[in-house]
Amino acid sequence: MQLLSTDGTFSPSESAAEFLPYFERLTEADYRKFYRDMVVVRKFDTEAANLQRQGQLALWVPSHGQEAAQVGSAYATRAQDHVFPSYREHVVGMIRGLDMVDILRMLRGVTLGGWTPEEHGNFHLYTLVLASQTLHATGYAMGMQLDGATATGNPDTDAAVIVYYGDGASSQGDANEALVFAASYQTPQVFFMQNNHWAISVPVSRQSRTPLYLRAGGFGMPGIQVDGNDVLASYAVTAKAMDDARAGHGPSLIEALTYRVGAHTTADDPTKYRDPDELAYWVARDPIVRFRSYLKGLGVEQEFLDSVDEEAADHAADVRRRALEITSPDRSVIFDNVYAEPHPLVVEQKAWLDAYETSFDGSES
């Protein structure tokens, strides 16, 4: 499903008809928010990669190229919904109210989780174990059903779950188990798979002989493939799926076709396995360039586009300044929440670590 052609003109595909009412909800103010967030997160992404290269982060996970899929789908959620990310959904967190420095704290290794979901728009924690978040999301959605928090007929309070994962994670057992349970219990849930064509160095063609969205039918739920570099299409498809989930119509699967322009992480070198012609093909379909062309066609003023670039640069500079101010926590936090009450084994381990660390500062022989 596509609404914008690669040159940014409005050209809905044949499959777009049922989604057009959701697109028609949007205003020019919404378009501006979409564009602003895509540009801001890309600049943040670049700055975070720089921080990692300069030794300030243990790792960085780029999202360059996947901004439209994430921004469009994130704006299709409502305040009461719950979002389960993998580890690349930086802009989704930002839209849900997360301070982007919290992501850097986690990847610097100074926090055990990163943030409290209920304090940040129900944006749950990053999950580095592939596909495990699909099970977390499905269990949470089942809990919503038991609590009567969905399918009551009140769209202002009915809640749903969206879970993000990638084409590589779709091959994991966890993802398939989650789909089984979601279909069996008809959970209020959307599986949002970002097919960025590469599971580190393994191409999607090696993982599946058929388009990934077709797998949904085997589990007994609807599936659709959307142009993930079209922010308007990503919004419209996800908005319908989330509305259906909240209304009690069960789960669905969205395959957002996009591309991981950067490396899988900063520990990866994609030049070792990727054809440069393939990269060039997708760079020419950049989601930000496409949407900027669409906005210009609507008559959006250049001053706005320039102001977004300035805001993105300011945001990145602020993130960098605050990232450099991050300090390491006291090592006691490793032990503080293992058990609800003091445990003799944990007390012993904590004392041993204190003695071991103290032995390096010369205070003990």
C-alpha positions in Angstrom: 0.0 0.0 0.0 1.3 3.4 -1.0 0.1 6.9 -1.0 3.1 8.9 -2.1 5.2 7.9 -5.1 9.0 8.0 -4.8 9.1 11.6 -6.2 6.6 12.8 -3.5 3.5 13.1 -5.6 0.2 11.8 -4.2 -0.5 8.6 -6.1 -2.4 6.1 -4.1 -2.0 2.4 -5.0 -5.0 0.3 -5.8 -5.0 -1.2 -2.3 -5.2 2.2 -0.7 -9.0 2.8 -0.9 -9.9 1.4 2.5 -7.2 3.4 4.2 -7.9 6.8 2.6 -10.4 7.8 5.4 -7.5 7.5 7.9 -5.3 9.6 5.7 -8.1 12.2 5.4 -7.9 12.6 9.2 -4.6 14.4 8.8 -4.1 18.1 8.6 -1.2 20.2 7.3 -0.2 20.6 11.0 0.2 16.8 11.2 2.3 16.8 8.1 4.6 19.3 9.7 5.0 17.2 12.8 5.8 14.2 10.8 8.4 16.0 8.8 9.9 17.7 11.9 10.3 14.4 13.8 11.9 12.6 10.9 14.5 15.3 10.4 15.2 15.7 14.1 15.7 11.9 14.7 18.0 11.6 11.8 20.2 14.4 13.1 20.1 12.8 16.5 21.0 9.4 14.9 24.1 11.0 13.3 25.2 12.6 16.6 24.7 9.4 18.6 26.9 7.5 16.1 29.6 10.2 16.5 29.4 9.8 20.3 29.9 6.1 20.0 32.9 6.5 17.7 34.4 9.0 20.2 34.1 6.4 23.0 31.1 7.9 24.8 28.7 4.9 24.1 29.3 1.2 24.1 27.2 0.7 21.0 24.9 2.6 18.7 21.9 1.3 16.7 21.2 3.5 13.7 17.7 4.1 12.4 18.7 6.0 9.2 16.2 5.2 6.4 13.4 3.9 8.7 12.1 7.2 9.9 8.8 7.2 7.9 7.8 3.7 9.0 8.4 4.7 12.6 6.9 8.2 12.6 3.8 7.3 10.7 3.0 4.3 12.9 3.8 6.1 16.2 1.3 8.8 15.4 -1.3 6.2 14.8 -1.2 5.2 18.5 -3.2 6.9 21.2 -2.2 7.9 24.7 -3.7 4.8 26.3 -1.9 2.4 24.0 1.2 0.4 24.9 4.3 0.4 22.6 6.8 -2.4 22.7 10.0 -1.5 20.7 13.0 -3.6 19.7 16.1 -1.4 19.9 15.9 0.9 16.9 12.7 2.8 17.5 14.3 6.0 18.7 11.8 8.4 17.2 8.8 6.3 18.4 10.1 6.9 21.9 10.6 10.6 21.3 7.0 10.9 20.1 5.7 9.0 23.2 7.6 11.5 25.4 10.9 9.8 26.0 14.0 12.0 26.5 16.4 10.8 23.9 19.3 11.0 26.3 17.7 8.1 28.2 18.5 5.9 25.2 22.1 7.1 25.3 22.3 6.3 29.0 21.2 2.7 28.3 23.7 2.3 25.5 26.4 3.8 27.6 25.7 1.1 30.2 24.9 3.4 33.2 21.3 2.2 33.6 19.7 -1.2 34.1 16.7 -0.5 31.9 16.6 3.1 30.7 13.2 4.4 31.8 9.9 3.7 33.4 7.3 3.0 30.7 4.3 4.5 32.5 6.2 7.8 32.9 6.9 7.9 29.1 3.7 7.3 27.2 3.7 3.5 27.9 6.8 3.2 25.8 8.3 0.0 27.1 12.0 -0.9 27.4 14.3 -1.6 24.5 14.8 -5.4 24.1 18.1 -6.6 22.7 17.1 -10.2 22.7 15.6 -10.7 19.3 11.8 -11.0 19.2 11.3 -11.5 22.9 9.4 -8.2 23.0 6.7 -9.9 20.7 5.9 -12.3 23.6 6.0 -9.4 26.1 3.5 -7.5 24.0 1.2 -10.4 23.4 1.1 -11.2 27.1 0.4 -7.6 27.9 -2.4 -7.5 25.3 -4.0 -10.6 26.9 -3.8 -8.8 30.2 -5.7 -5.9 28.7 -8.5 -8.3 27.7 -8.7 -9.8 31.2 -8.8 -6.3 32.7 -11.6 -5.1 30.4 -9.4 -2.3 29.1 -10.2 -2.9 25.4 -13.2 -3.6 23.1 -15.7 -1.8 25.4 -17.0 0.4 22.5 -15.4 3.6 24.0 -12.6 4.7 21.6 -11.4 7.3 24.1 -10.4 4.6 26.6 -10.1 1.3 24.7 -6.4 0.4 24.4 -4.3 -1.7 22.1 -0.7 -2.8 21.8 1.8 -2.3 19.0 5.0 -4.3 18.9 8.0 -3.4 16.6 10.3 -6.1 15.3 12.4 -6.7 12.2 12.6 -9.1 9.3 15.4 -11.0 11.1 13.4 -11.3 14.3 10.5 -12.8 12.3 12.6 -15.9 11.9 12.9 -16.4 15.7 10.7 -18.8 17.6 9.5 -16.2 20.0 7.9 -14.1 17.2 6.0 -17.2 15.9 4.9 -18.2 19.3 3.6 -14.7 19.9 1.6 -14.8 16.7 0.1 -18.2 17.7 -1.1 -16.8 21.1 -2.2 -13.5 19.6 -4.4 -15.3 17.0 -5.7 -17.8 19.5 -6.8 -15.2 22.0 -7.6 -12.5 19.5 -5.5 -10.0 21.3 -5.9 -6.2 20.7 -2.5 -6.0 19.0 -0.6 -4.9 15.9 2.6 -6.6 14.9 4.6 -3.9 13.1 7.5 -5.6 11.2 10.1 -3.3 9.7 11.5 -5.2 6.8 14.8 -3.4 6.3 16.1 -6.1 4.1 19.0 -7.2 6.3 19.2 -9.2 9.5 22.8 -8.1 10.1 24.5 -9.8 7.1 21.6 -12.1 6.2 19.4 -10.8 3.4 15.6 -11.2 3.7 15.6 -13.3 0.6 17.5 -16.0 2.5 15.0 -15.9 5.3 11.7 -16.2 3.4 10.6 -17.5 0.0 7.5 -15.4 0.1 6.7 -11.8 1.2 6.7 -11.7 5.0 3.2 -10.2 5.3 1.8 -13.4 3.9 2.8 -15.3 7.0 0.0 -13.6 8.9 -2.6 -15.7 7.0 -1.0 -18.9 8.3 -1.7 -17.7 11.8 -5.2 -16.7 11.1 -4.9 -12.9 11.1 -4.8 -10.2 8.4 -1.5 -9.0 7.0 -0.6 -6.1 4.7 2.5 -4.9 3.1 3.0 -1.1 3.2 5.7 1.2 1.6 7.6 1.9 4.8 9.3 4.9 3.2 5.9 6.6 2.8 5.1 8.2 6.1 1.5 8.9 5.1 0.9 5.2 4.2 2.6 4.0 7.4 0.2 6.2 9.4 -3.0 5.2 7.5 -2.4 1.5 7.6 -1.4 1.5 11.3 -4.3 3.7 12.3 -6.8 1.3 10.8 -5.1 -1.7 12.3 -5.0 -0.1 15.8 -8.6 1.0 15.5 -9.6 -2.5 14.6 -7.5 -3.9 17.5 -9.1 -1.6 20.0 -12.6 -2.4 18.7 -12.1 -6.1 19.4 -11.4 -7.4 15.9 -8.2 -9.1 16.9 -4.5 -8.8 15.9 -3.0 -8.0 12.5 0.5 -7.8 11.0 2.0 -5.0 9.0 5.1 -5.5 6.9 6.7 -2.1 6.3 9.1 -2.3 3.4 12.0 0.0 4.2 15.8 -0.1 4.2 18.6 0.0 6.8 20.8 2.6 5.2 23.4 2.5 7.9 25.1 -0.4 9.6 23.1 -2.9 11.8 25.0 -1.4 14.7 28.3 0.4 15.0 29.9 -3.0 15.5 29.0 -4.0 12.0 30.5 -3.2 8.5 27.8 -3.5 5.9 30.3 -2.9 3.0 31.4 -6.5 3.6 28.1 -8.0 2.4 26.0 -5.4 0.7 25.9 -4.5 -3.0 26.6 -0.7 -3.3 24.0 -0.6 -6.2 21.3 -1.8 -3.8 22.3 0.9 -1.3 22.1 3.5 -4.0 18.7 2.3 -5.1 17.3 2.8 -1.6 19.1 6.1 -0.9 17.3 7.4 -3.9 14.0 6.6 -2.2 14.9 8.4 1.0 11.7 8.9 3.1 12.6 12.5 4.2 13.4 13.6 0.7 10.2 12.1 -0.6 8.0 13.8 2.1 9.8 17.1 1.7 8.9 17.0 -2.0 5.3 16.4 -1.1 5.3 19.3 1.3 6.8 21.6 -1.3 4.0 20.6 -3.6 1.5 21.6 -1.1 3.1 25.0 -0.9 4.8 24.7 2.5 7.2 27.6 2.9 11.0 27.1 2.7 11.3 29.0 6.0 9.6 26.1 7.7 11.9 23.5 6.2 14.9 25.7 7.2 13.6 26.1 10.7 13.3 22.3 11.1 16.9 21.9 10.0 17.9 24.4 12.6 15.8 22.8 15.3 17.3 19.4 14.5 20.9 20.8 14.8 20.0 22.4 18.1 18.4 19.3 19.5 21.4 17.2 18.5 23.8 19.7 20.1 21.8 19.6 23.3 21.7 15.8 23.4 25.5 15.8 22.9 26.1 18.3 25.7 23.9 16.3 28.1 25.4 13.0 27.0 28.8 14.2 27.9 27.6 15.1 31.4 26.4 11.6 32.1 28.1 10.1 35.1 28.3 6.5 36.2 26.0 5.4 39.0 27.2 3.9 42.3 27.9 0.2 41.7 25.4 -0.7 44.5 22.5 -0.3 42.0 23.5 -3.6 40.5 22.3 -5.3 43.7 19.6 -3.0 45.0 16.6 -4.5 43.2 17.5 -8.2 42.7 15.1 -9.1 45.6 12.4 -7.1 47.3 14.1 -7.7 50.7 17.7 -8.1 51.6 19.2 -11.4 50.7 22.3 -12.9 52.3 23.8 -14.1 49.1 23.4 -10.7 47.4 24.8 -8.9 50.5 27.8 -11.2 50.4 28.3 -10.6 46.6 28.1 -6.8 47.1 30.7 -6.9 49.9 33.0 -9.0 47.8 32.8 -6.5 44.8 33.4 -3.6 47.2 36.5 -5.2 48.5 37.7 -6.1 45.0 37.2 -2.6 43.7 38.8 -1.1 46.8 41.9 -3.2 46.2 42.8 -1.2 43.2 43.0 2.2 44.9 45.8 1.3 47.3 43.8 1.5 50.5 44.3 -2.2 51.0 47.4 -4.3 50.7 
